[in-house]
């Protein structure tokens, strides 16, 4: 694999080798509410040279409006339309599979809203004044209405896990053909307090294991990184905005992220160029061992976006 100290220098030198850039957010652009070194300069260069780019996130429980506001507070000028969330991948998936219009039960919080199913009005935990983002599904968070649903979407955040997981487990026992959509495949995530929280993917795999132990094999549908859906949605979005030539050759889309399992594996799986930046969860001292252990190898590794001292933070 290639290794560069500063990624922005390479992007400038090799501008003609890529059509667009996809950027991870947490650990790549930001760290605990701060912009990482070089990210402001990198974004300014992308805009100045008119390089198409989008930001991808496995944060499925916050609306992209909130994610954009968070990035603005970090000092990064990124608009909501420049963010592709794993939760938004639900829309195309439902339309393509013929699931649109079905009622769904949502575990926890989800960064997109659907109209309530009959009898469920007012029980969505989101802002009551917010309009639905999509009418692909009708939704409920009420376990009493779960038997009426065609499937379940695993959200995130704090909720009564024992009661909800038990209800969903029993739902699939009695309705084995129902679907389980998991926008965020992550098993865990940094909780902002130097600890780890349990992710939607971990909850989904727990339910899957319960069903397997019960003798009922079951496969959830994962939408976020490293699964192809979010990357294909991002390419579709780029082509809608910038023309069908963008990403027509997959390797001309470069994916920049800090995770071997999410960003690099996902990019490699759809034929995009994977660029690992050592600003987040993957550390230089264990990179070779992690690559051997996982079998995941980035196309290129960079230490930082621009020159500076690792750990420096920009306001």
MOWOSUL-V259922 format. One record per residue. N is the residue number from 1. PSI is psi in radians with two decimals (NA if undefined). Layout:
((N:PSI) (N:PSI))
This chain:
((1:2.57) (2:2.67) (3:2.24) (4:2.46) (5:-0.72) (6:2.05) (7:-0.67) (8:-0.64) (9:-0.75) (10:-0.75) (11:-0.73) (12:-0.77) (13:-0.61) (14:0.56) (15:-0.59) (16:-0.01) (17:-0.04) (18:2.63) (19:-0.53) (20:2.85) (21:2.36) (22:2.24) (23:2.26) (24:2.80) (25:-1.23) (26:2.10) (27:-0.25) (28:-0.92) (29:-0.56) (30:2.78) (31:1.95) (32:0.85) (33:0.20) (34:2.53) (35:2.38) (36:2.75) (37:2.32) (38:-0.17) (39:-0.66) (40:-0.80) (41:-0.71) (42:-0.79) (43:-0.70) (44:-0.70) (45:-0.74) (46:-0.74) (47:-0.74) (48:-0.69) (49:0.11) (50:0.81) (51:2.10) (52:2.33) (53:2.73) (54:2.74) (55:2.29) (56:2.43) (57:2.46) (58:0.16) (59:1.69) (60:-0.06) (61:0.04) (62:2.37) (63:2.67) (64:-0.42) (65:-0.74) (66:-0.67) (67:-0.71) (68:-0.70) (69:-0.71) (70:-0.78) (71:-0.65) (72:-0.72) (73:-0.50) (74:-0.13) (75:0.25) (76:2.10) (77:1.47) (78:2.24) (79:2.81) (80:-0.60) (81:-0.19) (82:0.20) (83:2.25) (84:2.01) (85:2.59) (86:-0.51) (87:-0.53) (88:-0.32) (89:-0.28) (90:-0.67) (91:-0.96) (92:-0.65) (93:-0.81) (94:-0.72) (95:-0.71) (96:-0.47) (97:0.03) (98:0.30) (99:-0.17) (100:2.45) (101:-0.04) (102:2.67) (103:2.47) (104:2.61) (105:2.32) (106:2.14) (107:2.09) (108:-2.53) (109:2.56) (110:2.48) (111:0.03) (112:2.68) (113:2.50) (114:2.80) (115:2.60) (116:2.56) (117:2.88) (118:2.26) (119:-0.03) (120:0.15) (121:2.34) (122:-0.07) (123:0.09) (124:2.30) (125:-0.10) (126:3.11) (127:2.21) (128:-0.40) (129:-0.17) (130:2.40) (131:2.66) (132:2.49) (133:-0.47) (134:2.67) (135:0.41) (136:-0.76) (137:2.94) (138:2.56) (139:2.76) (140:2.67) (141:0.15) (142:2.01) (143:-0.47) (144:-0.46) (145:-0.03) (146:-0.74) (147:-0.36) (148:-0.15) (149:2.69) (150:-0.26) (151:-3.04) (152:2.48) (153:2.24) (154:1.93) (155:-2.75) (156:-2.92) (157:-3.00) (158:2.21) (159:3.06) (160:1.50) (161:-0.80) (162:-0.83) (163:-0.77) (164:-0.81) (165:-0.69) (166:-0.76) (167:-0.75) (168:-0.71) (169:-0.85) (170:-0.57) (171:-0.81) (172:-0.49) (173:-0.72) (174:-0.24) (175:1.20) (176:-0.30) (177:0.00) (178:2.84) (179:2.63) (180:1.88) (181:2.29) (182:1.66) (183:-0.80) (184:1.92) (185:-0.10) (186:2.37) (187:-0.55) (188:2.94) (189:2.64) (190:2.23) (191:0.13) (192:-0.11) (193:0.52) (194:0.38) (195:-2.97) (196:2.44) (197:2.77) (198:2.20) (199:2.98) (200:-0.63) (201:-0.66) (202:-0.71) (203:-0.77) (204:-0.73) (205:-0.50) (206:-0.80) (207:-0.74) (208:-0.74) (209:-0.69) (210:-0.77) (211:-0.65) (212:-0.76) (213:-0.53) (214:-0.20) (215:0.40) (216:1.54) (217:2.52) (218:2.41) (219:2.00) (220:2.84) (221:1.99) (222:2.39) (223:-0.52) (224:-3.11) (225:2.38) (226:0.22) (227:2.67) (228:-0.47) (229:-0.84) (230:-0.60) (231:-0.71) (232:-0.65) (233:-0.70) (234:-0.75) (235:-0.74) (236:-0.73) (237:-0.76) (238:-0.73) (239:-0.63) (240:-0.65) (241:-0.55) (242:-0.01) (243:2.67) (244:-0.31) (245:-0.37) (246:2.02) (247:0.08) (248:-0.60) (249:1.87) (250:-0.68) (251:-0.11) (252:0.11) (253:2.17) (254:2.27) (255:2.15) (256:2.10) (257:3.01) (258:0.01) (259:2.20) (260:-0.83) (261:-0.67) (262:-1.03) (263:-0.90) (264:-0.87) (265:-0.73) (266:-0.79) (267:-0.81) (268:-0.65) (269:-0.45) (270:0.14) (271:0.17) (272:2.85) (273:2.25) (274:2.18) (275:1.98) (276:2.18) (277:2.36) (278:0.85) (279:-0.10) (280:-2.16) (281:-0.36) (282:2.18) (283:2.56) (284:-0.67) (285:-0.40) (286:0.26) (287:-0.88) (288:-0.73) (289:-0.70) (290:-0.67) (291:-0.75) (292:-0.73) (293:-0.72) (294:-0.37) (295:0.24) (296:2.21) (297:2.12) (298:2.68) (299:-0.63) (300:2.56) (301:2.36) (302:2.55) (303:-0.87) (304:2.96) (305:-0.79) (306:3.07) (307:2.54) (308:3.11) (309:2.17) (310:2.30) (311:-0.28) (312:2.58) (313:2.45) (314:2.56) (315:NA))
